[in-house]
Amino acid sequence: MPAAPTYDLPVAAIAQVPMEPRDAARLLVDRGPGTAVEHRTVADLPSLVRPGDVLVLNETRVLPARLRLTKETGGAVEVLLLEPDGDDRTWSALVRPSRKVAPGAVFEAGDDLAVEVGERLVGGRRRVRLRTSDLEKALRRHGEVPLPPYLHEGIADPDRYQTVYASRPGSVAAPTAGLHLTPEVLERCEAAGAEIHRLDLTVGLGTFKPVTAERLEDHDVHEEPYAVPASTMAACEAAERVVAVGTTTVRALETAAATGQLAGRSRLLIHGDHPWRVVDALVTNFHLPASTLLLLVESFIGPRWRDLYATALAEGYRFLSFGDAMFLERTR
């Protein structure tokens, strides 16, 4: 048995399209043992924050990082850019079908972008080199926003897989708890007395990687670049309560606090009796079974997560990236 917590997730519970409007998503509120679960919507978030709170957002932006290319023979090749490798023209990537693409093969996406597939790397990745004068513009023209593998219907408006405050491109997956927020909800949170601060954690594909090892120490923890502004960390240190929007925000804050480094690469695996240093409350979606994200939630509120997930399934909540959300206060 894997070391990560798991549960039975019915396929019908996986949301395939985002809620409209964004803040109409349901919000299961849990204030801890001995309190009744509340069924609210994200539009009610301003009533859950208070003066002295600091609400922290991950402002990363999802890149249109999936390129669908064609061989000279007419065969299809897909390149999914994962992370820059030293500069913004050399990347690690997933190439499909990788075994049929020889090192040095070049594919043209258009007159403004060519992709040279290079050597093989660990984990099934390839090094690719991008020939373009303006990478961001070329990706907007030729790339697609990569969606998680459990979303089968695609998305009509790619901006619905971006938060309204996304600003720093680089991620290959969205910080999905933030997808529910609107400018109006954030303005009302500020009017309720909460300060809003931001950071950046670049979300990688590893966020979807299940824990299959029988021992957590054998799990290959994925790395993600992060940067926490000094002003954000100072606000958290002075706050009465820190409310993190999303597990990626949690990972950045807790990494910075544990290491004393405001920027770097996080390999933090939050589980069990993690010594929580920063985050007091969490807005988060419902996560995949046997995932590191579910490990984090279990560490945050303890075994109570099972009752909350069972309640959510019984009440028809929508799960995963386009699903509903929870507001959790940490078990102390």
ZIVEN-V692075 format. One record per residue. N is the residue number from 1. RES is the residue in one letter. PHI is phi in whole degrees, 0 to 359 (NA if undefined). OMEGA is omega in whole degrees, 0 to 359 (NA if undefined). Layout:
BEGIN
[[N,RES,PHI,OMEGA] [N,RES,PHI,OMEGA]]
END
This chain:
BEGIN
[[1,M,NA,177] [2,P,293,183] [3,A,282,182] [4,A,277,178] [5,P,293,181] [6,T,217,179] [7,Y,198,179] [8,D,272,180] [9,L,254,177] [10,P,294,179] [11,V,303,182] [12,A,295,180] [13,A,276,181] [14,I,278,180] [15,A,294,181] [16,Q,259,179] [17,V,226,180] [18,P,286,178] [19,M,287,174] [20,E,237,349] [21,P,291,185] [22,R,307,188] [23,D,280,174] [24,A,279,177] [25,A,303,180] [26,R,288,182] [27,L,225,176] [28,L,275,185] [29,V,254,178] [30,D,233,181] [31,R,261,175] [32,G,115,181] [33,P,304,178] [34,G,86,179] [35,T,243,180] [36,A,278,175] [37,V,294,177] [38,E,249,177] [39,H,250,184] [40,R,235,170] [41,T,234,180] [42,V,298,176] [43,A,300,179] [44,D,273,184] [45,L,307,180] [46,P,301,178] [47,S,280,181] [48,L,261,176] [49,V,260,186] [50,R,208,176] [51,P,304,184] [52,G,97,177] [53,D,279,168] [54,V,241,179] [55,L,261,187] [56,V,248,183] [57,L,245,172] [58,N,263,187] [59,E,268,178] [60,T,299,180] [61,R,240,180] [62,V,282,176] [63,L,283,168] [64,P,284,196] [65,A,268,179] [66,R,265,180] [67,L,247,177] [68,R,259,188] [69,L,241,183] [70,T,227,174] [71,K,288,175] [72,E,300,179] [73,T,280,181] [74,G,98,179] [75,G,289,182] [76,A,273,174] [77,V,228,177] [78,E,245,177] [79,V,240,176] [80,L,248,180] [81,L,291,183] [82,L,252,186] [83,E,197,175] [84,P,301,182] [85,D,241,178] [86,G,100,177] [87,D,208,187] [88,D,279,175] [89,R,252,178] [90,T,240,186] [91,W,228,161] [92,S,272,187] [93,A,208,167] [94,L,262,181] [95,V,238,179] [96,R,232,355] [97,P,275,187] [98,S,299,186] [99,R,293,181] [100,K,262,180] [101,V,245,182] [102,A,283,174] [103,P,305,181] [104,G,97,179] [105,A,294,182] [106,V,240,179] [107,F,234,179] [108,E,261,175] [109,A,277,181] [110,G,178,182] [111,D,287,181] [112,D,245,180] [113,L,204,171] [114,A,233,183] [115,V,239,175] [116,E,259,180] [117,V,272,184] [118,G,254,188] [119,E,289,178] [120,R,277,180] [121,L,244,179] [122,V,292,176] [123,G,73,179] [124,G,78,181] [125,R,273,174] [126,R,232,170] [127,R,271,178] [128,V,234,178] [129,R,240,186] [130,L,255,179] [131,R,256,181] [132,T,196,177] [133,S,268,181] [134,D,213,187] [135,L,297,184] [136,E,299,179] [137,K,294,181] [138,A,294,179] [139,L,292,176] [140,R,299,183] [141,R,281,190] [142,H,247,187] [143,G,269,174] [144,E,237,173] [145,V,290,180] [146,P,286,178] [147,L,255,177] [148,P,301,186] [149,P,295,181] [150,Y,273,175] [151,L,263,190] [152,H,258,187] [153,E,262,183] [154,G,70,181] [155,I,211,184] [156,A,290,182] [157,D,242,182] [158,P,303,179] [159,D,294,178] [160,R,284,172] [161,Y,255,173] [162,Q,232,170] [163,T,288,181] [164,V,289,180] [165,Y,250,180] [166,A,299,183] [167,S,219,186] [168,R,249,184] [169,P,294,178] [170,G,163,185] [171,S,278,174] [172,V,252,173] [173,A,212,182] [174,A,278,168] [175,P,283,202] [176,T,289,177] [177,A,299,181] [178,G,284,180] [179,L,297,183] [180,H,279,189] [181,L,277,177] [182,T,237,175] [183,P,304,181] [184,E,293,178] [185,V,298,180] [186,L,294,177] [187,E,298,180] [188,R,288,173] [189,C,296,177] [190,E,295,179] [191,A,296,178] [192,A,281,175] [193,G,110,180] [194,A,276,170] [195,E,272,178] [196,I,247,178] [197,H,230,187] [198,R,228,173] [199,L,209,178] [200,D,225,166] [201,L,231,183] [202,T,281,187] [203,V,281,179] [204,G,255,179] [205,L,296,180] [206,G,299,179] [207,T,298,179] [208,F,266,186] [209,K,287,181] [210,P,288,174] [211,V,272,181] [212,T,253,181] [213,A,290,178] [214,E,284,177] [215,R,238,182] [216,L,299,181] [217,E,294,178] [218,D,265,180] [219,H,284,179] [220,D,279,185] [221,V,285,181] [222,H,280,179] [223,E,261,175] [224,E,219,176] [225,P,293,178] [226,Y,219,175] [227,A,211,179] [228,V,249,178] [229,P,302,179] [230,A,302,180] [231,S,293,178] [232,T,293,180] [233,M,295,178] [234,A,296,178] [235,A,296,179] [236,C,295,181] [237,E,294,181] [238,A,268,187] [239,A,286,169] [240,E,284,179] [241,R,210,177] [242,V,256,179] [243,V,252,181] [244,A,266,174] [245,V,265,176] [246,G,99,179] [247,T,292,178] [248,T,292,175] [249,T,297,177] [250,V,303,184] [251,R,299,179] [252,A,294,182] [253,L,295,183] [254,E,289,175] [255,T,294,180] [256,A,299,181] [257,A,291,182] [258,A,288,185] [259,T,261,187] [260,G,77,181] [261,Q,253,182] [262,L,281,177] [263,A,211,180] [264,G,159,179] [265,R,235,182] [266,S,271,169] [267,R,239,185] [268,L,286,173] [269,L,249,182] [270,I,273,181] [271,H,198,173] [272,G,54,183] [273,D,270,176] [274,H,309,179] [275,P,283,184] [276,W,298,185] [277,R,249,190] [278,V,232,195] [279,V,275,180] [280,D,250,180] [281,A,218,189] [282,L,220,168] [283,V,258,184] [284,T,208,175] [285,N,278,174] [286,F,271,194] [287,H,254,178] [288,L,299,172] [289,P,300,175] [290,A,56,180] [291,S,254,176] [292,T,295,179] [293,L,291,177] [294,L,290,172] [295,L,303,180] [296,L,298,180] [297,V,298,178] [298,E,298,177] [299,S,296,185] [300,F,287,185] [301,I,237,179] [302,G,79,185] [303,P,296,178] [304,R,302,182] [305,W,303,183] [306,R,296,178] [307,D,295,181] [308,L,293,179] [309,Y,293,178] [310,A,297,177] [311,T,297,181] [312,A,299,179] [313,L,295,180] [314,A,294,182] [315,E,268,175] [316,G,78,175] [317,Y,294,181] [318,R,262,189] [319,F,253,173] [320,L,72,198] [321,S,303,181] [322,F,262,185] [323,G,272,182] [324,D,276,189] [325,A,224,176] [326,M,231,169] [327,F,243,187] [328,L,242,170] [329,E,261,189] [330,R,294,173] [331,T,287,184] [332,R,256,NA]]
END
